Amino acid sequence: MIPAHEALERLREGNRRFVSDIKNLNSMPSQSRRLELAAGQEPFAIILGCSDSRVPAELVFDQGLGDLFVIRVAGNIVAPSQIGSVEFAAGQFGTRLVVVLGHTGCGAIKATLDELQRPSANQSRNLRSIVDRVRPSVQTLLNTDLRHDHCALMQQAVRANILASANQLRHGSDILENLIQNEGLLVVGAEYSLETGEVEFFDSVPG
């Protein structure tokens, strides 16, 4: 079992390689690694990230087969299925780091802000289910001066949504709460920059 702080440093190092366009040969897929993993897996980090095609966690953190347990959903929202997936990985594999990974220019955040400012009568109920989960974390921002600055509003909304999702994982499950209090599980929030490729860990990061 890899401690959370060590797992976090692995992710930081991997992202630095990604930004510098340096590839770790150990992260390259190979037949031997694939066969090794057929018997089981021990991912060192759980990533709850957005489905955006520009933010694949394995590439962003320069990791290979079996390294990350990745859950992807538009807007990196937290619903019961996501909580259950995190519970499963943390309990089954002993993974001790969970990263909620949002990103700049998130389409789900933009869609939510657009819906709050200009409600649509034709939005599908499935898309609305995503918007409704993002809504509580960003709605109050529209009551501030940020509503006059779209770029600043988006930046703050992305981070607010990450914080909300991370807090839901910390406090929305008795299993995860117990692992946090007694087994060293760490849930952190992070933001990926589409422009620079850098990941900034900014919520509940130790040290």
C-alpha positions as CSV (number, residue, x, y, z in Angstrom):
1,M,0.0,0.0,0.0
2,I,1.4,3.4,-1.0
3,P,0.8,6.2,1.5
4,A,-1.2,9.2,0.2
5,H,1.7,11.6,0.4
6,E,3.9,9.4,-1.7
7,A,1.1,8.8,-4.2
8,L,0.6,12.6,-4.5
9,E,4.3,13.1,-5.2
10,R,4.2,10.5,-7.9
11,L,1.4,12.4,-9.6
12,R,3.3,15.7,-9.3
13,E,6.4,14.2,-10.8
14,G,4.4,12.6,-13.6
15,N,2.7,15.9,-14.4
16,R,6.1,17.6,-14.5
17,R,7.2,15.1,-17.1
18,F,4.0,15.6,-19.1
19,V,4.5,19.4,-19.1
20,S,8.1,19.0,-20.1
21,D,7.2,16.5,-22.9
22,I,9.4,13.8,-21.2
23,K,8.0,10.3,-21.3
24,N,8.7,7.8,-18.6
25,L,9.5,4.5,-20.3
26,N,7.9,2.6,-17.4
27,S,4.5,4.2,-18.2
28,M,4.6,2.8,-21.8
29,P,2.2,-0.1,-22.4
30,S,3.9,-3.5,-22.8
31,Q,2.9,-7.1,-23.1
32,S,4.7,-8.1,-20.0
33,R,2.9,-5.4,-17.9
34,R,-0.5,-6.3,-19.4
35,L,0.1,-10.0,-18.5
36,E,1.2,-9.1,-15.0
37,L,-1.9,-7.1,-14.4
38,A,-4.2,-9.9,-15.6
39,A,-3.8,-11.4,-12.1
40,G,-4.8,-8.2,-10.2
41,Q,-4.3,-4.5,-9.8
42,E,-3.0,-2.1,-7.1
43,P,-3.6,1.4,-8.4
44,F,-1.8,4.0,-6.2
45,A,-4.3,6.8,-6.8
46,I,-8.0,7.2,-7.6
47,I,-8.8,10.1,-10.0
48,L,-12.3,11.5,-10.2
49,G,-12.0,13.6,-13.3
50,C,-14.0,15.2,-16.1
51,S,-14.9,13.3,-19.3
52,D,-13.4,16.0,-21.4
53,S,-11.3,14.4,-24.2
54,R,-8.4,16.9,-23.5
55,V,-7.9,15.7,-19.9
56,P,-7.0,11.9,-19.9
57,A,-5.6,11.3,-16.4
58,E,-3.1,8.7,-17.4
59,L,-1.5,11.0,-19.9
60,V,-1.7,14.2,-17.8
61,F,0.1,12.3,-14.9
62,D,2.3,10.2,-17.2
63,Q,1.2,6.9,-15.7
64,G,0.8,3.5,-17.2
65,L,-1.4,0.4,-17.1
66,G,-2.6,-0.4,-13.6
67,D,-1.4,2.8,-12.0
68,L,-4.6,4.8,-11.7
69,F,-8.2,4.0,-10.9
70,V,-10.0,6.6,-13.1
71,I,-13.6,7.6,-12.8
72,R,-14.7,10.1,-15.5
73,V,-17.9,12.0,-15.7
74,A,-18.8,15.4,-17.2
75,G,-18.1,18.1,-14.7
76,N,-16.3,15.7,-12.3
77,I,-19.5,15.6,-10.4
78,V,-20.2,13.3,-7.4
79,A,-23.3,11.1,-7.6
80,P,-23.9,7.8,-5.7
81,S,-22.2,5.8,-8.4
82,Q,-19.1,7.9,-8.2
83,I,-19.0,7.6,-4.4
84,G,-19.5,3.8,-4.7
85,S,-16.6,3.6,-7.2
86,V,-14.3,5.4,-4.8
87,E,-15.4,3.2,-1.9
88,F,-14.7,0.2,-4.1
89,A,-11.2,1.2,-5.1
90,A,-10.2,2.4,-1.6
91,G,-11.6,-0.7,0.0
92,Q,-10.7,-3.3,-2.5
93,F,-7.2,-2.2,-3.5
94,G,-6.1,-0.2,-0.5
95,T,-5.6,3.0,-2.5
96,R,-5.1,5.9,-0.2
97,L,-5.2,9.0,-2.4
98,V,-8.3,10.4,-4.2
99,V,-7.9,13.3,-6.5
100,V,-10.9,15.3,-7.8
101,L,-9.5,16.7,-11.0
102,G,-11.3,19.6,-12.7
103,H,-10.0,21.7,-15.5
104,T,-10.0,25.2,-17.0
105,G,-12.8,25.9,-19.6
106,C,-15.0,23.0,-18.4
107,G,-18.0,22.7,-20.7
108,A,-20.2,21.3,-17.9
109,I,-19.5,24.4,-15.8
110,K,-20.2,26.7,-18.7
111,A,-23.4,24.9,-19.4
112,T,-24.5,25.3,-15.8
113,L,-23.7,29.0,-15.8
114,D,-25.5,29.5,-19.1
115,E,-28.6,27.6,-17.7
116,L,-28.6,29.7,-14.6
117,Q,-28.5,32.9,-16.5
118,R,-30.7,31.9,-19.5
119,P,-32.9,28.9,-18.5
120,S,-33.6,26.5,-21.4
121,A,-37.0,24.8,-21.8
122,N,-35.6,22.1,-24.1
123,Q,-32.7,20.8,-22.0
124,S,-32.7,17.0,-21.7
125,R,-33.4,15.6,-18.3
126,N,-30.1,13.7,-18.5
127,L,-28.0,16.9,-19.1
128,R,-30.1,18.6,-16.5
129,S,-29.0,16.0,-13.9
130,I,-25.4,17.1,-14.4
131,V,-26.3,20.8,-14.3
132,D,-28.3,20.3,-11.1
133,R,-25.3,18.7,-9.4
134,V,-23.0,21.6,-10.4
135,R,-25.6,24.3,-9.7
136,P,-25.2,24.5,-5.8
137,S,-21.5,25.2,-6.0
138,V,-21.7,28.0,-8.5
139,Q,-25.0,29.6,-8.0
140,T,-23.9,32.0,-5.3
141,L,-21.1,33.3,-7.5
142,L,-23.8,34.9,-9.8
143,N,-24.8,37.1,-6.8
144,T,-21.4,38.7,-6.8
145,D,-19.6,41.1,-9.1
146,L,-18.1,38.1,-10.9
147,R,-21.3,37.9,-13.0
148,H,-19.9,40.9,-14.9
149,D,-16.6,39.2,-15.8
150,H,-17.2,35.9,-17.6
151,C,-13.5,34.7,-17.5
152,A,-13.2,35.3,-13.8
153,L,-16.6,33.8,-13.2
154,M,-15.6,30.6,-15.0
155,Q,-12.3,30.4,-13.1
156,Q,-14.0,30.7,-9.8
157,A,-16.9,28.3,-10.8
158,V,-14.5,25.6,-11.8
159,R,-12.7,25.7,-8.5
160,A,-15.9,25.9,-6.5
161,N,-17.2,22.8,-8.2
162,I,-14.0,20.9,-7.5
163,L,-14.2,21.9,-3.8
164,A,-17.8,20.8,-3.7
165,S,-17.1,17.4,-5.2
166,A,-14.1,16.8,-2.9
167,N,-16.2,17.7,0.1
168,Q,-19.0,15.4,-1.0
169,L,-16.5,12.5,-1.1
170,R,-15.1,13.4,2.3
171,H,-18.5,13.7,4.0
172,G,-21.0,11.8,1.8
173,S,-19.9,8.3,2.8
174,D,-19.5,6.6,6.2
175,I,-17.0,4.2,4.6
176,L,-14.8,7.0,3.2
177,E,-15.1,9.1,6.4
178,N,-13.8,6.1,8.4
179,L,-10.9,5.5,5.9
180,I,-10.0,9.2,6.2
181,Q,-10.1,9.3,10.0
182,N,-8.4,5.9,10.6
183,E,-6.7,4.6,7.5
184,G,-4.9,7.5,6.0
185,L,-7.2,8.1,3.0
186,L,-6.6,11.6,1.6
187,V,-9.0,13.4,-0.7
188,V,-7.6,16.5,-2.6
189,G,-8.8,18.9,-5.2
190,A,-6.8,19.8,-8.3
191,E,-7.2,21.8,-11.5
192,Y,-5.7,21.0,-14.8
193,S,-4.8,23.9,-17.2
194,L,-5.7,23.2,-20.8
195,E,-3.3,26.0,-21.7
196,T,-0.2,24.9,-19.9
197,G,-0.7,21.2,-19.1
198,E,0.0,21.8,-15.4
199,V,-2.0,20.4,-12.6
200,E,-2.3,22.6,-9.5
201,F,-3.2,20.8,-6.3
202,F,-5.0,23.4,-4.2
203,D,-7.4,21.8,-1.8
204,S,-6.5,19.8,1.4
205,V,-2.9,19.3,0.2
206,P,-0.7,18.2,3.1
207,G,2.3,20.4,3.9
